[in-house]
Amino acid sequence: MDRAATFRTFIARSPQDPFPRYGLAMELRSRGDLEGASAAFAELITGFPDYVPTYLMAGNVLVALGRPTDAAAVYEKGIAASTAKGDLHAKKELESALAEL
C-alpha cells in the first residue's frame, strides 16, 4: 500500500483528526501532485480551520501553482488562526511568507 492510500485509511478511521489529512496533503505535495495537494489542503482548512500548520504549506503550494492571490488569502487566514491560538512562531512565518509575495 502506498503512503497516500495509508493516509486515506487513517482519515477514514479517524475523520475528526486533522493530522492524517495534513499527512495526505504533504504526501501529494512531495509527489509533485500540486493540484491534489492544494485540494487536500483546502479540505483541511474548511474542516479544521484552527489547524495552524496547514496554512503555510497550503499557501506555498498555491504559490508554486502560480496563484499568489489565493496564497495571500490563505496566509491571511493562517495569520488570524495562529493569532487566535497564540502561536506566535507560526504567525511570524505566515507574515514573512505574505510579505515575500
Beta strands, then each sheet from edge to edge (+ up, - down):
end
